[in-house]
């Protein structure tokens, strides 16, 4: 059986590690509340994504530079504090996107500094080079943002028929539960199942396509005859 197509597909996945492969939200289930609560619409999703980008990437990059010089118990304290300090400028940036986001999220906005994705990423970059640390942090954040934006767009369309506050679907029936946390968790579950199904279908079709290709040994044997 020819596995060339499968190898190419797996190579593509490895290059997009953190985005398509090992997505922190769908595959690992990290920081799900911080993605579900604000993703009731695109504006809320954009505001929290900007804040997490400002707090997350520099903190993970700093942890990679320091490495194992800090013991584990001290890393758990130091890096969330660094993230908290970065939340101050992030707050001003978020106000320009959504002034009411703080009233909507409440304590969840502060939890940006302390979440499972941050602690997971800090431990994963301890032995990496600076460039690898930066690319890892950016891929993790990009992967989370893509899924959060997709979820935010779907939930806003289902609940209000709008995107970024502009009404697009006027006559379709509304689904208010889509903007509730319950609706967000259900949607994330369906997205995770859908991505897993697509992955299996691609592998299945690649294997079938490879099995239908002529084998080199057969071609040489026929040429010899």
Buried (B, 14 or more C-beta within 10 A) or exposed (E): EBEEBBEEBBEEBEEBBBBBBBBBBBBBEBBBBBBBBBBBBBBBBBBBBBBBBBBBBBBBBBBBEBEEEBEEEEBBEBBBEBBBBBBEEBBEEBEEBBEEBBEBBEEBBEBBBBBBBBBBBBEBBBEBEEEEBBBBBBBBBBBBBBBBBBBBBBBBBBBBBBBEEEEEEEEEEEBEBBBBEEBBEBBBEEBBEEBEEEBEEBBEEBBEEBEEEEEEEEEEEEEEE
